[in-house]
Amino acid sequence: MNITFFETDNYEKEYLEKSLKNNKLAFFNRPINQSDLKKIGETEVLGVFIHSHLNRIALEKLPNLKLIVTMSTGYDHIDLGYCRKNKIVVCNVPYYGEHTVAEHTFGLIIMLLHRIYEGVARVKKGFFSCKGLEGSDLKGKTLGVIGTGHIGEHVIRMAKAFDMHVVAHDIFQRPELAKQLQFNYVSLDDVLKRADIATLHVPLTKETHHIINSKALARMKKGAYLVNTSRGGLVDTKALIKALKSNQLAGAALDVLEHEPPKTKEEHELLHMSNVLVTPHSAFYTKEAIERILDTTIGNIEAFERRKLQNIVS
Ligand code: NAD
């Protein structure tokens, strides 16, 4: 098959080449753009990470396209409606790094509550003092987990190891998991009211877009923290800035933004706020997780060739 990958570095290219050597392969180390589309008109299979926006305008220029393999769990960067209509199969990597993203989430929570990032920056400037850097313990705090799927589950496991209380919300509850890990399912409103730290682990859909808006932020405890390692579109950036400026929230840690890289005035303002931590959508990015992503992606392509589809989201 004629397969084109975008957003792949040299290591990923070599890894994919080894397993897919019987195909005609092309690699680009950047996200797809309009000018690439003319060069790859023959492509039957397209492999992308999340920064390649596969909208109708892009997809119309690829008449031979039969399969899109996104090397991610989320697939909100692909026009699934267009793909369904035009019989383009879309496969994702449903899990590969639930503990990887959960670890990053906890890294951010600890950085925020122990003010590690401020301490590190201070010492690097030659100022060795803890004055003004008083933090808060995690032990005894309530973590509000919104979305108890693969990643949310691991976040809850880690919270329990820190002796935290957990309340959670999900449209599909897992009573066995709640019993095993000793947490309670409550309404979204109750999670927001009770959480000292709220963390988001739902996909970005029409229903979850701006699930954290000004109303939701007003329901949160004064001085609570928000963590988002899921998708930027879950949080209304303008409302978040207001909540941080008015001290309704004590801080926020974000691995994802509404635009990546940041584009709007508000997003740039957010990056420079002293009580906000931003990482560049790197929660998934460990050596082990990347290898699992590549293995599943290769499996998705081979399954398509054998007409035994797997991990279809279209
Ligand atoms: P998952 O599908 O296992 O879990 C998502 C959970 O959200 C499910 O339990 C589902 O029932 C719940 N949900 C869906 N819609 C909801 C709604 N409207 N209200 C309440 N709950 C709802 O997914 P996952 O593997 O845990 O990943 C979660 C998200 O994390 C992904 O969709 C992706 O966007 C994001 N992600 C980010 C990174 C990163 O690097 N930052 C990496 C992987 C995944």
Boltz pocket constraint, residues with backbone or C-beta under 6 A from the ligand:
constraints:
  - pocket:
      binder: B
      contacts: [[A, 73], [A, 74], [A, 94], [A, 95], [A, 98], [A, 101], [A, 146], [A, 147], [A, 148], [A, 149], [A, 150], [A, 151], [A, 152], [A, 169], [A, 170], [A, 171], [A, 172], [A, 200], [A, 201], [A, 202], [A, 203], [A, 204], [A, 205], [A, 207], [A, 208], [A, 229], [A, 230], [A, 231], [A, 255], [A, 256], [A, 281], [A, 282], [A, 283], [A, 284], [A, 285]]
      max_distance: 6.0
